[in-house]
Amino acid sequence: MGKKNDNTLVKNASFLMIAALISKIIGMLYKSPLSNTLGNNSMGLFNYAQNVYFILLMIASFSIPQAVSKIMAEKLAFKRYRDAQKVFHCALLYVIIMGGVVALFCLFGSSILVPESMSGARLALKMLAPTIFLSGILGTFRGYFQAYRNMLPTSLSQIVEQCFVAVFAILMSTVMLNKFSSAEESVRNAWGAAGATMGTGAGVASALLFMLFVYWVNRKNIKKRLARDTHSRDEATGEVMKNIVLIVMPIILSSFIYNVNGFINSYMYSGIQGFKGIDHDTITSLYAEYGYYMTLINIPLTLASTAPTSMIPEVSAQYAKRDMDSARDKIDRATWISMFISIPCAVGLAVLAGPITRLLFPRTEGAAAQLMMLGVITIILNGNSNISNGVLQGIGKPNIPMINAAIALVVDVIAMAILLFATDLGVYAIVVAMIIYAVVMCLLNERAMKQYMQYKNPWRSAYLNPLLASVPMAVVAGFSYYGIYKLIHSNFISLGIAVVLGMAAYFIVYLAVSKPSDEQFAMMPGGAYLKKIAGKLPF
């Protein structure tokens, strides 16, 4: 039974990682033609609107999949299917009410949310109001299937969503720019950014339709489970709603505090830079560079977050049964998977920052690469804190990461204010503040994990081995790129060869350093194929 659960965790984490990787690659690739279509100023407005939208989504429903899967998983562990289904229905009611309120605030409160120096982003933000409402419903359906440890619908819906986002963002931004081609540049930039945000709405709507279809296909099995249920307590609707609010609100509040630093940093950056007399075009252009950096760094950041997403229902179920050894083992596995991906990604992005940003974002003026080299450490730090955050939420301690995030946020805001007023770092101050925030969060969560789970981080297997393998990978990738580029002067070909050689070096050295077991091979993305390749190596 334990081996079956382990396989389920690995399979679910793999589903989410693959889907997240595909989604983020699509997101990265479409941002390149989108930035060429919009230009740096309009792209900066689009990025700012998306940043505010993300925070509003956090308040309305962003953590709903994790929250629903956690509450339902605890009931499903005891075969209380009707009780779990009632949680699902009540969660839908919750997100409809909450999503509607936040969507209205987004529509009518844009002047409060967006500073005057970024006023062109207000129109784009208003376009995102309906998307906030639909996202809550989508998140509830995703959480429903995650509770049953079926990550495939969520994974496929993420890919569907991103495909529609990419197509409609480019299409509608082009339409809007052409329609307002004769208008003033500020108006044209605002409408271009607004057109791009329409892609986000199209993506969420398409993913919701897909999840509704999946639920409809499974309706007979759902009814059979409910009919055979003899363990449910048939809790009153009011009691279930109260329980959802008491559990969901701390998780959402924790996630909000955990992520609001990005919005606050951006708001402080644009506001203080405007106060210091920096012109609007410079502020938005540099913010576009920050957007390019975030687009690239979000790929490994998302991969790092998939392990805790699939882990929460597993840890919740084991913790509810008081099987602490199994719960700790699940955390070890999630940490191992996360760092196996995150550490080489961070090192590789730092070494090849310039070539990568120039390839994907030809309009970059170089700041995005410098931000990348400075900020890649957050990939590893956020991978660590995402897992500890997920664990603490999964064992019913959502207030702990919320308090820790609040403390880290205070430190972040103080650091950001000092950096902006006392130095000329400008947009680089955002990344420095992000690093400070992540370090504080990791330290506080680590202490809580030891207190409530008696958990010790697997530093050698999860962190040291990938780091040791990443050093020769960086040397191989760096020398390969610059050596080949001198010969053929092609950024694309040189980068492609360097990435392939770097990945091969990482894999070979990792095998030599860690000597993974068959079980560890099974945990790796594409582990079966990697094991076959490893078997052909002389050592």
C-alpha positions in Angstrom: 0.0 0.0 0.0 2.9 2.4 0.9 4.5 1.7 -2.5 1.3 2.4 -4.3 0.9 5.7 -2.5 4.5 6.6 -3.3 3.9 5.9 -7.0 0.8 8.0 -6.8 2.8 10.9 -5.4 5.5 10.6 -8.1 3.0 10.2 -10.9 0.9 13.2 -9.7 4.0 15.4 -9.3 5.2 14.3 -12.7 1.9 15.2 -14.3 1.9 18.6 -12.7 5.6 19.2 -13.5 5.2 18.2 -17.2 2.0 20.3 -17.6 3.6 23.3 -15.8 6.7 23.0 -17.9 4.7 22.9 -21.2 2.5 25.8 -20.0 5.4 27.9 -19.0 7.2 27.2 -22.2 4.2 28.3 -24.1 3.9 31.3 -21.9 7.5 32.2 -22.4 7.4 31.7 -26.2 4.3 33.8 -26.8 5.7 36.6 -24.6 8.4 37.1 -27.2 6.2 38.0 -30.2 3.8 39.8 -27.8 6.7 42.0 -26.6 7.6 42.7 -30.2 4.0 43.6 -31.0 3.4 45.8 -28.0 6.9 47.4 -27.5 8.5 48.0 -24.1 6.2 50.7 -22.8 3.0 48.8 -23.6 4.5 45.5 -22.4 5.4 47.2 -19.1 1.7 48.2 -18.6 0.6 44.7 -19.5 3.0 43.2 -16.9 1.9 45.7 -14.2 -1.8 44.9 -14.8 -1.0 41.1 -14.7 0.8 41.7 -11.4 -2.2 43.4 -9.8 -4.5 40.8 -11.3 -2.4 38.1 -9.7 -2.8 39.6 -6.2 -6.6 40.1 -6.6 -6.8 36.5 -7.8 -5.0 35.5 -4.7 -7.6 37.1 -2.5 -10.5 35.7 -4.5 -9.6 32.2 -5.2 -5.9 31.4 -6.1 -5.4 28.9 -3.3 -8.8 27.3 -3.7 -7.3 24.2 -5.5 -5.0 23.5 -2.5 -7.6 24.3 0.1 -10.4 22.2 -1.5 -8.0 19.3 -2.1 -6.8 19.4 1.5 -10.3 19.5 3.1 -11.7 16.9 0.8 -8.6 14.6 1.1 -9.1 14.4 4.9 -12.7 13.2 4.4 -11.8 10.9 1.5 -9.1 9.2 3.7 -12.1 7.9 5.8 -14.3 7.2 2.7 -16.7 10.0 3.5 -17.6 10.7 -0.1 -20.9 12.5 0.5 -19.2 14.9 3.0 -16.4 15.5 0.5 -18.9 16.2 -2.3 -20.7 18.7 0.0 -17.4 20.5 0.6 -17.1 20.8 -3.2 -20.5 22.3 -3.6 -20.0 24.7 -0.7 -16.6 25.7 -2.1 -18.3 26.6 -5.4 -20.7 28.8 -3.6 -17.8 30.4 -1.7 -15.8 31.3 -4.9 -18.9 32.6 -6.7 -19.5 35.1 -3.9 -15.9 35.9 -3.2 -14.9 36.1 -6.9 -17.8 38.3 -7.7 -16.9 40.8 -5.0 -13.2 41.0 -5.9 -14.1 41.2 -9.6 -16.3 44.3 -9.0 -13.5 45.8 -6.9 -11.1 45.2 -9.8 -13.5 46.9 -12.2 -14.2 50.0 -10.2 -11.1 50.3 -8.0 -8.4 50.4 -10.7 -7.4 53.9 -9.8 -6.7 52.8 -6.3 -4.7 49.7 -7.3 -2.6 51.4 -10.0 -0.4 54.4 -9.3 -0.5 57.5 -11.5 3.0 56.7 -13.0 1.4 53.5 -14.4 -2.0 54.8 -15.1 -2.0 53.3 -18.6 -2.4 49.8 -16.9 -5.8 50.7 -15.5 -7.7 49.8 -18.6 -5.9 46.4 -18.9 -6.8 45.7 -15.3 -10.5 46.3 -15.8 -10.4 43.8 -18.7 -9.3 41.2 -16.2 -12.3 41.5 -13.9 -14.5 38.7 -15.5 -11.4 36.5 -15.4 -11.1 36.8 -11.7 -14.7 35.5 -11.3 -14.2 32.5 -13.6 -10.9 31.6 -12.1 -12.5 30.7 -8.7 -14.8 28.2 -10.3 -12.0 26.7 -12.3 -9.8 26.4 -9.2 -12.6 24.6 -7.3 -12.9 21.9 -10.0 -9.1 21.5 -10.1 -9.1 21.1 -6.3 -11.9 18.5 -6.6 -9.9 16.1 -8.8 -6.6 16.8 -6.9 -8.4 15.6 -3.7 -9.0 12.2 -5.5 -5.2 12.2 -6.4 -6.0 12.6 -10.0 -3.8 15.4 -11.3 -4.3 14.7 -15.0 -7.4 16.9 -15.5 -5.6 19.8 -13.8 -2.5 19.2 -15.9 -4.3 19.1 -19.2 -6.5 22.1 -18.3 -3.3 24.1 -17.6 -2.0 23.3 -21.1 -5.4 24.2 -22.7 -5.5 27.4 -20.8 -2.0 28.5 -21.8 -2.6 27.7 -25.5 -5.7 30.0 -25.6 -3.9 32.7 -23.6 -1.1 32.7 -26.1 -3.3 32.8 -29.2 -5.8 35.4 -28.0 -3.2 37.7 -26.3 -1.2 38.1 -29.6 -4.4 38.3 -31.7 -6.3 40.9 -29.5 -3.3 43.1 -28.9 -2.7 43.3 -32.6 -6.4 44.1 -33.2 -6.3 46.9 -30.5 -3.1 48.4 -31.7 -4.4 48.6 -35.3 -7.7 50.0 -34.2 -6.0 52.8 -32.2 -3.1 53.3 -34.5 -4.0 56.9 -35.1 -4.5 57.7 -31.4 -1.9 59.3 -29.0 0.9 56.9 -28.0 -0.3 56.7 -24.4 -3.8 55.7 -25.5 -2.4 53.2 -28.0 -0.1 51.6 -25.4 -3.0 51.3 -22.9 -5.3 49.6 -25.5 -2.5 47.3 -26.6 -1.9 46.1 -23.0 -5.7 45.7 -22.6 -5.9 43.6 -25.7 -3.1 41.3 -24.4 -5.0 40.8 -21.1 -8.0 39.5 -23.1 -5.9 36.4 -23.7 -5.9 35.6 -20.0 -9.7 35.7 -19.9 -9.9 33.4 -23.0 -7.5 30.9 -21.4 -9.4 30.7 -18.1 -12.7 30.3 -19.9 -11.4 27.5 -22.1 -9.9 25.7 -19.1 -13.1 25.9 -17.2 -15.1 24.5 -20.1 -12.6 21.6 -20.2 -12.9 20.9 -16.5 -16.7 21.0 -16.8 -16.5 18.4 -19.6 -14.2 16.1 -17.5 -16.6 16.4 -14.5 -19.5 15.5 -16.8 -17.7 12.5 -18.2 -17.0 11.2 -14.6 -20.6 12.0 -13.3 -21.6 8.3 -13.3 -18.6 7.2 -11.2 -19.2 10.1 -8.9 -22.9 9.1 -8.3 -21.8 5.5 -7.6 -19.4 6.5 -5.0 -22.0 8.7 -3.3 -24.6 5.9 -3.4 -22.2 3.4 -1.8 -21.1 5.8 1.0 -21.8 4.5 4.5 -19.3 6.5 6.4 -20.4 10.1 5.9 -21.8 12.2 8.7 -24.0 14.3 6.4 -22.9 17.5 8.0 -25.2 20.5 7.7 -24.5 23.0 4.9 -24.0 25.8 7.3 -21.4 23.8 9.3 -19.6 22.9 6.1 -19.5 26.5 4.9 -18.2 27.6 8.3 -15.5 25.0 8.2 -14.5 26.0 4.6 -14.3 29.7 5.6 -12.3 28.9 8.8 -9.8 26.7 6.8 -9.7 28.4 3.4 -9.4 32.0 4.7 -6.1 31.4 6.6 -4.7 29.6 3.6 -5.8 32.3 1.1 -4.6 35.0 3.5 -1.3 33.2 3.9 -0.9 32.9 0.2 -1.9 36.5 -0.3 0.7 37.7 2.3 3.2 35.2 0.8 2.9 36.7 -2.7 1.8 40.3 -2.2 5.4 41.4 -1.8 5.7 41.4 -5.6 2.8 43.8 -6.0 4.0 46.0 -3.1 7.5 46.1 -4.5 6.2 47.1 -8.0 3.9 49.7 -6.5 6.8 51.2 -4.4 9.1 51.1 -7.4 6.8 53.0 -9.8 5.6 55.4 -7.1 9.0 56.3 -5.6 10.7 56.5 -8.9 8.0 58.8 -10.1 8.4 60.8 -6.9 12.2 61.1 -7.6 11.4 62.6 -11.0 12.0 59.6 -13.3 9.9 60.0 -16.4 7.0 57.5 -17.1 8.6 56.0 -20.2 11.8 55.0 -18.3 9.7 53.5 -15.4 7.5 51.4 -17.7 10.4 50.4 -20.0 12.5 49.1 -17.1 9.4 47.4 -15.6 9.1 45.6 -19.0 12.7 44.3 -18.5 11.6 43.1 -15.0 8.7 41.4 -16.7 11.0 39.6 -19.1 13.1 38.4 -16.2 10.0 37.2 -14.3 8.7 35.4 -17.4 11.9 33.3 -17.6 12.4 32.7 -13.9 8.7 31.7 -13.4 9.3 28.5 -15.3 11.5 26.8 -12.7 9.6 28.6 -9.9 6.4 26.9 -11.2 8.1 23.6 -11.5 9.3 24.0 -7.9 5.7 24.6 -6.7 4.2 21.5 -8.4 5.7 19.1 -5.9 4.0 20.7 -2.8 0.7 21.0 -4.8 0.6 17.3 -5.4 2.0 16.6 -1.9 -0.6 18.5 0.2 -3.4 15.9 -0.1 -0.9 13.1 0.5 0.6 14.7 3.6 -2.8 15.7 4.9 -4.1 12.1 4.6 -1.0 10.6 6.4 -1.1 13.3 9.1 -4.8 12.7 9.7 -3.9 9.0 10.3 -1.0 10.1 12.6 1.5 8.2 10.4 4.3 10.7 10.8 7.0 8.6 9.2 5.1 8.3 6.0 4.3 12.1 6.0 7.9 13.0 6.5 8.9 10.5 3.7 6.5 12.3 1.3 8.1 15.6 2.2 11.6 14.2 1.5 10.4 13.0 -1.9 8.8 16.3 -2.8 12.0 18.2 -1.7 14.2 15.9 -3.8 12.1 16.3 -6.9 11.9 20.1 -6.5 15.6 20.6 -6.0 16.6 18.1 -8.7 14.9 20.5 -11.2 15.4 23.9 -9.4 19.1 24.0 -8.7 20.4 23.2 -12.3 17.8 25.6 -13.7 19.0 28.4 -11.4 22.7 27.8 -12.3 21.9 27.4 -16.0 19.9 30.6 -16.2 22.6 32.6 -14.4 25.3 31.4 -16.8 23.3 31.8 -20.0 21.2 34.8 -18.9 22.4 37.1 -21.7 22.0 34.7 -24.6 18.6 33.5 -23.4 17.0 37.0 -22.9 18.4 38.2 -26.2 16.9 35.2 -28.0 13.5 35.4 -26.5 13.1 39.1 -26.1 15.0 40.9 -28.9 13.7 44.3 -27.5 15.6 43.9 -24.3 18.2 46.5 -23.5 20.2 44.1 -21.3 18.7 44.8 -17.9 16.7 41.6 -18.0 19.9 39.5 -18.2 21.4 41.4 -15.3 18.3 40.9 -13.2 18.4 37.2 -14.0 22.0 36.8 -12.8 21.1 38.6 -9.6 17.8 36.9 -8.9 18.2 33.2 -9.8 18.9 32.3 -6.2 15.2 32.9 -5.5 14.4 29.8 -7.6 16.1 27.6 -4.9 14.8 29.7 -2.0 11.2 29.7 -3.2 11.4 26.0 -4.0 12.3 25.4 -0.3 9.7 27.8 1.1 6.9 26.5 -1.2 7.4 23.0 0.1 7.5 24.0 3.8 4.5 26.3 3.1 2.5 23.4 1.6 3.4 21.1 4.5 2.4 23.5 7.2 -0.9 24.1 5.4 -1.4 20.3 4.8 -1.0 19.5 8.5 -3.6 22.1 9.6 -1.1 24.9 10.6 -2.0 27.5 7.9 -1.5 30.3 10.4 2.2 29.6 10.8 3.3 30.3 7.2 0.9 33.3 7.2 2.6 34.8 10.3 6.0 34.0 8.8 5.0 35.6 5.5 3.8 38.7 7.3 7.2 39.0 9.1 9.1 38.5 5.8 6.8 41.1 4.2 7.7 43.7 6.8 11.4 43.1 6.3 10.9 43.2 2.5 9.0 46.6 2.6 11.7 48.2 4.8 14.5 46.9 2.6 12.7 48.1 -0.5 12.2 51.6 0.9 15.8 51.9 1.9 17.1 50.6 -1.4 14.9 52.9 -3.5 15.5 56.1 -1.4 19.2 55.6 -0.5 20.5 54.1 -3.7 20.0 54.3 -7.5 19.3 50.6 -7.9 15.9 51.4 -9.4 14.2 48.2 -10.8 17.1 46.1 -9.4 15.9 46.9 -5.9 12.8 44.8 -6.6 15.0 41.7 -7.1 17.2 42.4 -4.1 14.0 42.8 -1.9 12.7 39.5 -3.3 15.9 37.7 -2.2 15.7 39.1 1.3 12.0 38.1 1.5 12.7 34.5 0.4 15.6 34.1 2.8 13.5 35.2 5.8 10.6 33.0 4.7 12.9 29.9 4.4 14.4 30.4 7.8 11.1 30.9 9.6 9.3 28.0 7.9 12.3 25.7 8.5 12.0 26.4 12.2 8.3 25.6 12.2 8.8 22.3 10.3 11.2 21.2 13.0 8.8 22.2 15.8 5.6 20.5 14.4 6.9 17.7 12.3 10.4 17.0 13.9 11.5 17.2 10.3 15.1 17.6 9.1 15.8 18.8 5.6 17.6 16.2 3.4 20.4 18.7 2.7 22.9 16.3 1.1 20.6 14.2 -1.1 18.2 17.0 -2.1 20.5 20.1 -2.2 24.2 19.2 -2.2 24.2 16.6 -5.0 22.3 18.7 -7.5 24.6 21.7 -6.7 27.8 19.6 -7.2 26.5 18.4 -10.5 25.5 21.9 -11.6 29.0 23.3 -11.3 30.5 21.3 -14.2 27.2 21.8 -16.1 27.7 25.5 -15.8 31.3 25.3 -17.1 30.4 23.1 -20.0 27.4 25.2 -21.0 29.3 28.5 -20.7 32.4 27.4 -22.6 30.3 25.7 -25.2 28.1 28.7 -25.9 30.9 31.3 -26.2 33.2 29.0 -28.1 30.6 28.0 -30.7 29.3 31.5 -31.0 32.8 32.8 -31.9 32.8 30.3 -34.8 29.3 30.6 -36.2 27.9 33.8 -34.7 24.4 32.3 -34.3 22.8 32.9 -30.9 20.1 30.3 -31.4 22.4 27.4 -32.5 25.1 28.2 -30.0 22.5 28.3 -27.2 20.8 25.1 -28.3 24.0 23.2 -28.3 25.2 24.7 -25.0 21.9 23.7 -23.3 22.0 20.1 -24.6 25.7 19.7 -23.6 25.0 21.3 -20.2 22.1 19.0 -19.5 24.2 15.9 -20.4 27.0 17.1 -18.2 24.5 17.6 -15.3 23.0 14.1 -15.7 26.4 12.3 -15.9 27.9 14.1 -13.0 24.7 13.7 -10.9 24.9 9.9 -11.5 28.5 9.8 -10.4 27.9 11.9 -7.3 24.6 10.6 -6.0 24.4 7.1 -7.5 20.6 7.1 -7.5 18.6 3.9 -6.7 15.9 2.5 -8.9 13.4 4.1 -6.7 15.0 7.5 -7.2 15.1 7.0 -10.9 11.3 6.4 -10.8 10.9 9.7 -9.1 12.7 11.7 -11.8 10.7 13.2 -14.6 11.2 10.7 -17.5 13.1 8.5 -15.0 12.5 5.2 -17.0 14.3 6.7 -20.0 17.1 8.2 -17.9 17.6 4.8 -16.3 18.1 3.2 -19.7 20.6 5.8 -20.7 22.4 5.4 -17.4 22.6 1.7 -17.8 24.7 2.2 -21.0 27.3 4.4 -19.2 30.5 2.6 -18.1 30.2 3.6 -14.5 
